[in-house]
């Protein structure tokens, strides 16, 4: 087994074993947040030490979902992204409206979009399945539109660009686009 994977699993388990009151304990996004924190602790992804959240929101997240000793988190690479607020607001328009963690995830996902790898990697998650769980739990109406299982970052930007009237795909439909194989190919 991969030592990085072992370390991630131990960190994630430690975070998830911390006693928290309902409704935080039952939040399906809590394991995803734990994975992102474990990834950041292992210097994976591009998130900041606060997962892209404002400091006060990060402290609320920590106290509510993972009370106790903080992990040693450091900032990922310095990023400058003009569309950060627009992406976050777009995701917030689609939030499920069940918990505050959806707002946190809108920050996390929009910040992660600034990286150069697959979104799940830029978020420091263990795999694409965690990202799909995040998207379907936090932004179900948005996730439901990804009927072709397009990679999430490409899907987010495609949706954002079409909403803004910017058309990046030269073909009238994805199935005819020259990048179809890249967007819908299995991830490695």
PyMOL commands that place a pseudoatom at each C-alpha (Angstrom):
pseudoatom trace, name=CA, resn=UNK, resi=1, chain=A, elem=C, hetatm=0, pos=[0.000, 0.000, 0.000]
pseudoatom trace, name=CA, resn=UNK, resi=2, chain=A, elem=C, hetatm=0, pos=[1.110, 3.568, -0.688]
pseudoatom trace, name=CA, resn=UNK, resi=3, chain=A, elem=C, hetatm=0, pos=[2.611, 5.264, 2.447]
pseudoatom trace, name=CA, resn=UNK, resi=4, chain=A, elem=C, hetatm=0, pos=[0.898, 8.547, 1.520]
pseudoatom trace, name=CA, resn=UNK, resi=5, chain=A, elem=C, hetatm=0, pos=[-2.424, 6.696, 1.278]
pseudoatom trace, name=CA, resn=UNK, resi=6, chain=A, elem=C, hetatm=0, pos=[-1.817, 5.088, 4.699]
pseudoatom trace, name=CA, resn=UNK, resi=7, chain=A, elem=C, hetatm=0, pos=[-1.009, 8.448, 6.273]
pseudoatom trace, name=CA, resn=UNK, resi=8, chain=A, elem=C, hetatm=0, pos=[-4.087, 10.038, 4.691]
pseudoatom trace, name=CA, resn=UNK, resi=9, chain=A, elem=C, hetatm=0, pos=[-6.316, 7.229, 5.951]
pseudoatom trace, name=CA, resn=UNK, resi=10, chain=A, elem=C, hetatm=0, pos=[-4.924, 7.569, 9.487]
pseudoatom trace, name=CA, resn=UNK, resi=11, chain=A, elem=C, hetatm=0, pos=[-5.346, 11.349, 9.511]
pseudoatom trace, name=CA, resn=UNK, resi=12, chain=A, elem=C, hetatm=0, pos=[-8.855, 11.129, 8.126]
pseudoatom trace, name=CA, resn=UNK, resi=13, chain=A, elem=C, hetatm=0, pos=[-9.825, 8.430, 10.641]
pseudoatom trace, name=CA, resn=UNK, resi=14, chain=A, elem=C, hetatm=0, pos=[-8.417, 10.478, 13.524]
pseudoatom trace, name=CA, resn=UNK, resi=15, chain=A, elem=C, hetatm=0, pos=[-10.445, 13.508, 12.463]
pseudoatom trace, name=CA, resn=UNK, resi=16, chain=A, elem=C, hetatm=0, pos=[-13.630, 11.502, 11.976]
pseudoatom trace, name=CA, resn=UNK, resi=17, chain=A, elem=C, hetatm=0, pos=[-13.247, 9.785, 15.364]
pseudoatom trace, name=CA, resn=UNK, resi=18, chain=A, elem=C, hetatm=0, pos=[-13.404, 13.104, 17.187]
pseudoatom trace, name=CA, resn=UNK, resi=19, chain=A, elem=C, hetatm=0, pos=[-16.696, 13.407, 19.065]
pseudoatom trace, name=CA, resn=UNK, resi=20, chain=A, elem=C, hetatm=0, pos=[-19.001, 16.035, 17.553]
pseudoatom trace, name=CA, resn=UNK, resi=21, chain=A, elem=C, hetatm=0, pos=[-22.626, 16.831, 18.280]
pseudoatom trace, name=CA, resn=UNK, resi=22, chain=A, elem=C, hetatm=0, pos=[-25.433, 16.423, 15.769]
pseudoatom trace, name=CA, resn=UNK, resi=23, chain=A, elem=C, hetatm=0, pos=[-26.037, 17.672, 13.128]
pseudoatom trace, name=CA, resn=UNK, resi=24, chain=A, elem=C, hetatm=0, pos=[-22.288, 17.857, 12.312]
pseudoatom trace, name=CA, resn=UNK, resi=25, chain=A, elem=C, hetatm=0, pos=[-21.755, 14.174, 13.118]
pseudoatom trace, name=CA, resn=UNK, resi=26, chain=A, elem=C, hetatm=0, pos=[-24.333, 13.116, 10.520]
pseudoatom trace, name=CA, resn=UNK, resi=27, chain=A, elem=C, hetatm=0, pos=[-23.274, 15.558, 7.786]
pseudoatom trace, name=CA, resn=UNK, resi=28, chain=A, elem=C, hetatm=0, pos=[-22.291, 13.513, 4.700]
pseudoatom trace, name=CA, resn=UNK, resi=29, chain=A, elem=C, hetatm=0, pos=[-19.795, 16.257, 3.822]
pseudoatom trace, name=CA, resn=UNK, resi=30, chain=A, elem=C, hetatm=0, pos=[-17.818, 15.763, 7.057]
pseudoatom trace, name=CA, resn=UNK, resi=31, chain=A, elem=C, hetatm=0, pos=[-15.725, 12.852, 5.638]
pseudoatom trace, name=CA, resn=UNK, resi=32, chain=A, elem=C, hetatm=0, pos=[-14.989, 14.939, 2.532]
pseudoatom trace, name=CA, resn=UNK, resi=33, chain=A, elem=C, hetatm=0, pos=[-13.840, 17.850, 4.680]
pseudoatom trace, name=CA, resn=UNK, resi=34, chain=A, elem=C, hetatm=0, pos=[-11.673, 15.444, 6.704]
pseudoatom trace, name=CA, resn=UNK, resi=35, chain=A, elem=C, hetatm=0, pos=[-10.139, 14.158, 3.473]
pseudoatom trace, name=CA, resn=UNK, resi=36, chain=A, elem=C, hetatm=0, pos=[-9.379, 17.699, 2.266]
pseudoatom trace, name=CA, resn=UNK, resi=37, chain=A, elem=C, hetatm=0, pos=[-7.785, 18.500, 5.627]
pseudoatom trace, name=CA, resn=UNK, resi=38, chain=A, elem=C, hetatm=0, pos=[-5.719, 15.309, 5.504]
pseudoatom trace, name=CA, resn=UNK, resi=39, chain=A, elem=C, hetatm=0, pos=[-4.647, 16.156, 1.952]
pseudoatom trace, name=CA, resn=UNK, resi=40, chain=A, elem=C, hetatm=0, pos=[-3.661, 19.692, 2.948]
pseudoatom trace, name=CA, resn=UNK, resi=41, chain=A, elem=C, hetatm=0, pos=[-1.704, 18.284, 5.904]
pseudoatom trace, name=CA, resn=UNK, resi=42, chain=A, elem=C, hetatm=0, pos=[0.177, 16.075, 3.429]
pseudoatom trace, name=CA, resn=UNK, resi=43, chain=A, elem=C, hetatm=0, pos=[0.804, 19.090, 1.133]
pseudoatom trace, name=CA, resn=UNK, resi=44, chain=A, elem=C, hetatm=0, pos=[-1.491, 17.709, -1.556]
pseudoatom trace, name=CA, resn=UNK, resi=45, chain=A, elem=C, hetatm=0, pos=[-3.529, 20.033, -3.724]
pseudoatom trace, name=CA, resn=UNK, resi=46, chain=A, elem=C, hetatm=0, pos=[-3.616, 23.796, -3.999]
pseudoatom trace, name=CA, resn=UNK, resi=47, chain=A, elem=C, hetatm=0, pos=[-5.860, 24.811, -1.104]
pseudoatom trace, name=CA, resn=UNK, resi=48, chain=A, elem=C, hetatm=0, pos=[-4.792, 27.345, 1.474]
pseudoatom trace, name=CA, resn=UNK, resi=49, chain=A, elem=C, hetatm=0, pos=[-4.258, 26.401, 5.120]
pseudoatom trace, name=CA, resn=UNK, resi=50, chain=A, elem=C, hetatm=0, pos=[-7.897, 27.402, 5.668]
pseudoatom trace, name=CA, resn=UNK, resi=51, chain=A, elem=C, hetatm=0, pos=[-9.087, 25.322, 2.670]
pseudoatom trace, name=CA, resn=UNK, resi=52, chain=A, elem=C, hetatm=0, pos=[-9.861, 28.535, 0.808]
pseudoatom trace, name=CA, resn=UNK, resi=53, chain=A, elem=C, hetatm=0, pos=[-12.242, 29.723, 3.527]
pseudoatom trace, name=CA, resn=UNK, resi=54, chain=A, elem=C, hetatm=0, pos=[-12.088, 33.045, 5.338]
pseudoatom trace, name=CA, resn=UNK, resi=55, chain=A, elem=C, hetatm=0, pos=[-10.336, 32.551, 8.702]
pseudoatom trace, name=CA, resn=UNK, resi=56, chain=A, elem=C, hetatm=0, pos=[-13.525, 32.961, 10.789]
pseudoatom trace, name=CA, resn=UNK, resi=57, chain=A, elem=C, hetatm=0, pos=[-15.400, 30.390, 8.680]
pseudoatom trace, name=CA, resn=UNK, resi=58, chain=A, elem=C, hetatm=0, pos=[-12.485, 27.957, 8.964]
pseudoatom trace, name=CA, resn=UNK, resi=59, chain=A, elem=C, hetatm=0, pos=[-12.455, 28.317, 12.756]
pseudoatom trace, name=CA, resn=UNK, resi=60, chain=A, elem=C, hetatm=0, pos=[-16.212, 27.624, 12.824]
pseudoatom trace, name=CA, resn=UNK, resi=61, chain=A, elem=C, hetatm=0, pos=[-15.726, 24.574, 10.611]
pseudoatom trace, name=CA, resn=UNK, resi=62, chain=A, elem=C, hetatm=0, pos=[-12.945, 23.270, 12.864]
pseudoatom trace, name=CA, resn=UNK, resi=63, chain=A, elem=C, hetatm=0, pos=[-14.814, 23.864, 16.138]
pseudoatom trace, name=CA, resn=UNK, resi=64, chain=A, elem=C, hetatm=0, pos=[-18.042, 22.334, 14.804]
pseudoatom trace, name=CA, resn=UNK, resi=65, chain=A, elem=C, hetatm=0, pos=[-16.722, 19.373, 12.802]
pseudoatom trace, name=CA, resn=UNK, resi=66, chain=A, elem=C, hetatm=0, pos=[-13.256, 18.512, 14.181]
pseudoatom trace, name=CA, resn=UNK, resi=67, chain=A, elem=C, hetatm=0, pos=[-12.901, 20.006, 17.684]
pseudoatom trace, name=CA, resn=UNK, resi=68, chain=A, elem=C, hetatm=0, pos=[-9.553, 19.579, 19.313]
pseudoatom trace, name=CA, resn=UNK, resi=69, chain=A, elem=C, hetatm=0, pos=[-5.992, 19.969, 18.196]
pseudoatom trace, name=CA, resn=UNK, resi=70, chain=A, elem=C, hetatm=0, pos=[-5.501, 21.505, 14.764]
pseudoatom trace, name=CA, resn=UNK, resi=71, chain=A, elem=C, hetatm=0, pos=[-3.496, 19.747, 12.087]
pseudoatom trace, name=CA, resn=UNK, resi=72, chain=A, elem=C, hetatm=0, pos=[-0.309, 21.399, 10.872]
pseudoatom trace, name=CA, resn=UNK, resi=73, chain=A, elem=C, hetatm=0, pos=[-1.697, 22.983, 7.724]
pseudoatom trace, name=CA, resn=UNK, resi=74, chain=A, elem=C, hetatm=0, pos=[0.289, 25.217, 5.400]
pseudoatom trace, name=CA, resn=UNK, resi=75, chain=A, elem=C, hetatm=0, pos=[-0.802, 27.200, 2.390]
pseudoatom trace, name=CA, resn=UNK, resi=76, chain=A, elem=C, hetatm=0, pos=[-0.607, 25.583, -1.019]
pseudoatom trace, name=CA, resn=UNK, resi=77, chain=A, elem=C, hetatm=0, pos=[0.853, 27.512, -3.946]
pseudoatom trace, name=CA, resn=UNK, resi=78, chain=A, elem=C, hetatm=0, pos=[-0.039, 31.192, -4.201]
pseudoatom trace, name=CA, resn=UNK, resi=79, chain=A, elem=C, hetatm=0, pos=[-2.922, 31.610, -6.611]
pseudoatom trace, name=CA, resn=UNK, resi=80, chain=A, elem=C, hetatm=0, pos=[-4.563, 34.547, -8.316]
pseudoatom trace, name=CA, resn=UNK, resi=81, chain=A, elem=C, hetatm=0, pos=[-7.922, 33.757, -9.812]
pseudoatom trace, name=CA, resn=UNK, resi=82, chain=A, elem=C, hetatm=0, pos=[-10.187, 36.472, -11.146]
pseudoatom trace, name=CA, resn=UNK, resi=83, chain=A, elem=C, hetatm=0, pos=[-13.304, 34.301, -11.361]
pseudoatom trace, name=CA, resn=UNK, resi=84, chain=A, elem=C, hetatm=0, pos=[-13.084, 32.926, -7.794]
pseudoatom trace, name=CA, resn=UNK, resi=85, chain=A, elem=C, hetatm=0, pos=[-16.071, 34.919, -6.500]
pseudoatom trace, name=CA, resn=UNK, resi=86, chain=A, elem=C, hetatm=0, pos=[-18.119, 34.164, -9.619]
pseudoatom trace, name=CA, resn=UNK, resi=87, chain=A, elem=C, hetatm=0, pos=[-17.504, 30.413, -9.344]
pseudoatom trace, name=CA, resn=UNK, resi=88, chain=A, elem=C, hetatm=0, pos=[-18.321, 30.420, -5.621]
pseudoatom trace, name=CA, resn=UNK, resi=89, chain=A, elem=C, hetatm=0, pos=[-21.531, 32.382, -6.191]
pseudoatom trace, name=CA, resn=UNK, resi=90, chain=A, elem=C, hetatm=0, pos=[-22.539, 30.059, -9.024]
pseudoatom trace, name=CA, resn=UNK, resi=91, chain=A, elem=C, hetatm=0, pos=[-22.095, 27.029, -6.748]
pseudoatom trace, name=CA, resn=UNK, resi=92, chain=A, elem=C, hetatm=0, pos=[-23.977, 28.761, -3.932]
pseudoatom trace, name=CA, resn=UNK, resi=93, chain=A, elem=C, hetatm=0, pos=[-26.915, 29.214, -6.313]
pseudoatom trace, name=CA, resn=UNK, resi=94, chain=A, elem=C, hetatm=0, pos=[-27.115, 25.411, -6.481]
pseudoatom trace, name=CA, resn=UNK, resi=95, chain=A, elem=C, hetatm=0, pos=[-26.518, 24.495, -2.827]
pseudoatom trace, name=CA, resn=UNK, resi=96, chain=A, elem=C, hetatm=0, pos=[-28.836, 21.942, -1.290]
pseudoatom trace, name=CA, resn=UNK, resi=97, chain=A, elem=C, hetatm=0, pos=[-29.740, 24.258, 1.585]
pseudoatom trace, name=CA, resn=UNK, resi=98, chain=A, elem=C, hetatm=0, pos=[-29.270, 21.581, 4.235]
pseudoatom trace, name=CA, resn=UNK, resi=99, chain=A, elem=C, hetatm=0, pos=[-26.169, 22.726, 6.137]
pseudoatom trace, name=CA, resn=UNK, resi=100, chain=A, elem=C, hetatm=0, pos=[-23.528, 25.411, 6.468]
pseudoatom trace, name=CA, resn=UNK, resi=101, chain=A, elem=C, hetatm=0, pos=[-20.961, 22.929, 5.146]
pseudoatom trace, name=CA, resn=UNK, resi=102, chain=A, elem=C, hetatm=0, pos=[-22.374, 23.534, 1.640]
pseudoatom trace, name=CA, resn=UNK, resi=103, chain=A, elem=C, hetatm=0, pos=[-21.292, 27.170, 1.893]
pseudoatom trace, name=CA, resn=UNK, resi=104, chain=A, elem=C, hetatm=0, pos=[-17.858, 26.034, 3.009]
pseudoatom trace, name=CA, resn=UNK, resi=105, chain=A, elem=C, hetatm=0, pos=[-17.696, 23.615, 0.095]
pseudoatom trace, name=CA, resn=UNK, resi=106, chain=A, elem=C, hetatm=0, pos=[-18.560, 26.373, -2.389]
pseudoatom trace, name=CA, resn=UNK, resi=107, chain=A, elem=C, hetatm=0, pos=[-15.447, 28.208, -1.133]
pseudoatom trace, name=CA, resn=UNK, resi=108, chain=A, elem=C, hetatm=0, pos=[-13.313, 25.059, -1.187]
pseudoatom trace, name=CA, resn=UNK, resi=109, chain=A, elem=C, hetatm=0, pos=[-14.358, 23.944, -4.688]
pseudoatom trace, name=CA, resn=UNK, resi=110, chain=A, elem=C, hetatm=0, pos=[-14.057, 27.388, -6.262]
pseudoatom trace, name=CA, resn=UNK, resi=111, chain=A, elem=C, hetatm=0, pos=[-10.592, 27.811, -4.737]
pseudoatom trace, name=CA, resn=UNK, resi=112, chain=A, elem=C, hetatm=0, pos=[-9.568, 24.359, -5.944]
pseudoatom trace, name=CA, resn=UNK, resi=113, chain=A, elem=C, hetatm=0, pos=[-10.557, 25.271, -9.505]
pseudoatom trace, name=CA, resn=UNK, resi=114, chain=A, elem=C, hetatm=0, pos=[-7.419, 27.412, -9.680]
pseudoatom trace, name=CA, resn=UNK, resi=115, chain=A, elem=C, hetatm=0, pos=[-5.129, 24.382, -9.785]
pseudoatom trace, name=CA, resn=UNK, resi=116, chain=A, elem=C, hetatm=0, pos=[-3.750, 22.723, -12.903]
pseudoatom trace, name=CA, resn=UNK, resi=117, chain=A, elem=C, hetatm=0, pos=[-4.720, 19.125, -12.190]
pseudoatom trace, name=CA, resn=UNK, resi=118, chain=A, elem=C, hetatm=0, pos=[-7.991, 17.246, -11.844]
pseudoatom trace, name=CA, resn=UNK, resi=119, chain=A, elem=C, hetatm=0, pos=[-10.217, 19.030, -9.339]
pseudoatom trace, name=CA, resn=UNK, resi=120, chain=A, elem=C, hetatm=0, pos=[-10.164, 16.165, -6.844]
pseudoatom trace, name=CA, resn=UNK, resi=121, chain=A, elem=C, hetatm=0, pos=[-6.356, 16.352, -6.852]
pseudoatom trace, name=CA, resn=UNK, resi=122, chain=A, elem=C, hetatm=0, pos=[-6.312, 20.141, -6.518]
pseudoatom trace, name=CA, resn=UNK, resi=123, chain=A, elem=C, hetatm=0, pos=[-8.655, 19.814, -3.524]
pseudoatom trace, name=CA, resn=UNK, resi=124, chain=A, elem=C, hetatm=0, pos=[-6.304, 17.281, -1.927]
pseudoatom trace, name=CA, resn=UNK, resi=125, chain=A, elem=C, hetatm=0, pos=[-8.970, 14.562, -1.943]
pseudoatom trace, name=CA, resn=UNK, resi=126, chain=A, elem=C, hetatm=0, pos=[-8.220, 10.844, -2.094]
pseudoatom trace, name=CA, resn=UNK, resi=127, chain=A, elem=C, hetatm=0, pos=[-10.066, 10.188, -5.377]
pseudoatom trace, name=CA, resn=UNK, resi=128, chain=A, elem=C, hetatm=0, pos=[-12.692, 11.430, -7.833]
pseudoatom trace, name=CA, resn=UNK, resi=129, chain=A, elem=C, hetatm=0, pos=[-15.390, 9.501, -5.962]
pseudoatom trace, name=CA, resn=UNK, resi=130, chain=A, elem=C, hetatm=0, pos=[-15.003, 11.828, -2.976]
pseudoatom trace, name=CA, resn=UNK, resi=131, chain=A, elem=C, hetatm=0, pos=[-15.429, 14.814, -5.270]
pseudoatom trace, name=CA, resn=UNK, resi=132, chain=A, elem=C, hetatm=0, pos=[-18.541, 13.300, -6.840]
pseudoatom trace, name=CA, resn=UNK, resi=133, chain=A, elem=C, hetatm=0, pos=[-19.988, 12.721, -3.361]
pseudoatom trace, name=CA, resn=UNK, resi=134, chain=A, elem=C, hetatm=0, pos=[-19.188, 16.332, -2.459]
pseudoatom trace, name=CA, resn=UNK, resi=135, chain=A, elem=C, hetatm=0, pos=[-20.888, 17.652, -5.585]
pseudoatom trace, name=CA, resn=UNK, resi=136, chain=A, elem=C, hetatm=0, pos=[-24.028, 15.482, -5.286]
pseudoatom trace, name=CA, resn=UNK, resi=137, chain=A, elem=C, hetatm=0, pos=[-24.446, 16.226, -1.568]
pseudoatom trace, name=CA, resn=UNK, resi=138, chain=A, elem=C, hetatm=0, pos=[-23.645, 19.951, -1.549]
pseudoatom trace, name=CA, resn=UNK, resi=139, chain=A, elem=C, hetatm=0, pos=[-24.895, 20.966, -5.010]
pseudoatom trace, name=CA, resn=UNK, resi=140, chain=A, elem=C, hetatm=0, pos=[-27.359, 18.254, -6.112]
pseudoatom trace, name=CA, resn=UNK, resi=141, chain=A, elem=C, hetatm=0, pos=[-29.175, 20.238, -8.819]
pseudoatom trace, name=CA, resn=UNK, resi=142, chain=A, elem=C, hetatm=0, pos=[-25.857, 21.270, -10.330]
pseudoatom trace, name=CA, resn=UNK, resi=143, chain=A, elem=C, hetatm=0, pos=[-24.414, 17.752, -10.134]
pseudoatom trace, name=CA, resn=UNK, resi=144, chain=A, elem=C, hetatm=0, pos=[-27.542, 16.332, -11.768]
pseudoatom trace, name=CA, resn=UNK, resi=145, chain=A, elem=C, hetatm=0, pos=[-26.747, 18.375, -14.874]
pseudoatom trace, name=CA, resn=UNK, resi=146, chain=A, elem=C, hetatm=0, pos=[-23.477, 16.467, -15.335]
pseudoatom trace, name=CA, resn=UNK, resi=147, chain=A, elem=C, hetatm=0, pos=[-25.288, 13.664, -17.149]
pseudoatom trace, name=CA, resn=UNK, resi=148, chain=A, elem=C, hetatm=0, pos=[-22.233, 12.625, -19.183]
pseudoatom trace, name=CA, resn=UNK, resi=149, chain=A, elem=C, hetatm=0, pos=[-19.956, 12.229, -16.147]
pseudoatom trace, name=CA, resn=UNK, resi=150, chain=A, elem=C, hetatm=0, pos=[-17.683, 15.007, -17.448]
pseudoatom trace, name=CA, resn=UNK, resi=151, chain=A, elem=C, hetatm=0, pos=[-14.694, 15.736, -15.243]
pseudoatom trace, name=CA, resn=UNK, resi=152, chain=A, elem=C, hetatm=0, pos=[-15.828, 18.193, -12.600]
pseudoatom trace, name=CA, resn=UNK, resi=153, chain=A, elem=C, hetatm=0, pos=[-13.498, 21.105, -13.260]
pseudoatom trace, name=CA, resn=UNK, resi=154, chain=A, elem=C, hetatm=0, pos=[-14.289, 21.015, -16.970]
pseudoatom trace, name=CA, resn=UNK, resi=155, chain=A, elem=C, hetatm=0, pos=[-17.998, 20.775, -16.167]
pseudoatom trace, name=CA, resn=UNK, resi=156, chain=A, elem=C, hetatm=0, pos=[-17.870, 23.698, -13.717]
pseudoatom trace, name=CA, resn=UNK, resi=157, chain=A, elem=C, hetatm=0, pos=[-16.042, 25.902, -16.197]
pseudoatom trace, name=CA, resn=UNK, resi=158, chain=A, elem=C, hetatm=0, pos=[-18.230, 24.848, -19.099]
pseudoatom trace, name=CA, resn=UNK, resi=159, chain=A, elem=C, hetatm=0, pos=[-21.322, 25.748, -17.045]
pseudoatom trace, name=CA, resn=UNK, resi=160, chain=A, elem=C, hetatm=0, pos=[-19.769, 29.019, -15.857]
pseudoatom trace, name=CA, resn=UNK, resi=161, chain=A, elem=C, hetatm=0, pos=[-18.709, 30.032, -19.368]
pseudoatom trace, name=CA, resn=UNK, resi=162, chain=A, elem=C, hetatm=0, pos=[-22.086, 29.216, -20.913]
pseudoatom trace, name=CA, resn=UNK, resi=163, chain=A, elem=C, hetatm=0, pos=[-23.809, 31.193, -18.133]
pseudoatom trace, name=CA, resn=UNK, resi=164, chain=A, elem=C, hetatm=0, pos=[-21.560, 34.143, -18.957]
pseudoatom trace, name=CA, resn=UNK, resi=165, chain=A, elem=C, hetatm=0, pos=[-22.096, 33.725, -22.708]
pseudoatom trace, name=CA, resn=UNK, resi=166, chain=A, elem=C, hetatm=0, pos=[-18.539, 32.506, -23.321]
pseudoatom trace, name=CA, resn=UNK, resi=167, chain=A, elem=C, hetatm=0, pos=[-18.446, 29.446, -25.532]
pseudoatom trace, name=CA, resn=UNK, resi=168, chain=A, elem=C, hetatm=0, pos=[-15.164, 27.558, -25.325]
pseudoatom trace, name=CA, resn=UNK, resi=169, chain=A, elem=C, hetatm=0, pos=[-16.260, 24.369, -27.092]
pseudoatom trace, name=CA, resn=UNK, resi=170, chain=A, elem=C, hetatm=0, pos=[-16.160, 24.909, -30.852]
pseudoatom trace, name=CA, resn=UNK, resi=171, chain=A, elem=C, hetatm=0, pos=[-18.769, 22.228, -31.566]
pseudoatom trace, name=CA, resn=UNK, resi=172, chain=A, elem=C, hetatm=0, pos=[-22.497, 22.659, -30.827]
pseudoatom trace, name=CA, resn=UNK, resi=173, chain=A, elem=C, hetatm=0, pos=[-22.506, 19.635, -28.521]
pseudoatom trace, name=CA, resn=UNK, resi=174, chain=A, elem=C, hetatm=0, pos=[-20.023, 17.739, -26.391]
pseudoatom trace, name=CA, resn=UNK, resi=175, chain=A, elem=C, hetatm=0, pos=[-20.362, 14.569, -28.408]
pseudoatom trace, name=CA, resn=UNK, resi=176, chain=A, elem=C, hetatm=0, pos=[-19.067, 16.445, -31.463]
pseudoatom trace, name=CA, resn=UNK, resi=177, chain=A, elem=C, hetatm=0, pos=[-16.327, 18.374, -29.660]
pseudoatom trace, name=CA, resn=UNK, resi=178, chain=A, elem=C, hetatm=0, pos=[-12.724, 17.534, -30.528]
pseudoatom trace, name=CA, resn=UNK, resi=179, chain=A, elem=C, hetatm=0, pos=[-11.897, 17.324, -26.792]
pseudoatom trace, name=CA, resn=UNK, resi=180, chain=A, elem=C, hetatm=0, pos=[-14.681, 14.813, -26.009]
pseudoatom trace, name=CA, resn=UNK, resi=181, chain=A, elem=C, hetatm=0, pos=[-12.213, 11.964, -25.355]
pseudoatom trace, name=CA, resn=UNK, resi=182, chain=A, elem=C, hetatm=0, pos=[-10.176, 14.128, -22.969]
pseudoatom trace, name=CA, resn=UNK, resi=183, chain=A, elem=C, hetatm=0, pos=[-13.199, 15.337, -20.992]
pseudoatom trace, name=CA, resn=UNK, resi=184, chain=A, elem=C, hetatm=0, pos=[-14.865, 11.950, -20.656]
pseudoatom trace, name=CA, resn=UNK, resi=185, chain=A, elem=C, hetatm=0, pos=[-11.858, 9.622, -20.434]
pseudoatom trace, name=CA, resn=UNK, resi=186, chain=A, elem=C, hetatm=0, pos=[-11.118, 7.627, -17.280]
pseudoatom trace, name=CA, resn=UNK, resi=187, chain=A, elem=C, hetatm=0, pos=[-8.969, 9.419, -14.710]
pseudoatom trace, name=CA, resn=UNK, resi=188, chain=A, elem=C, hetatm=0, pos=[-5.623, 8.050, -13.774]
for i in range(1, 188): cmd.bond("trace and resi %d" % i, "trace and resi %d" % (i + 1))
show_as sticks, trace
zoom trace
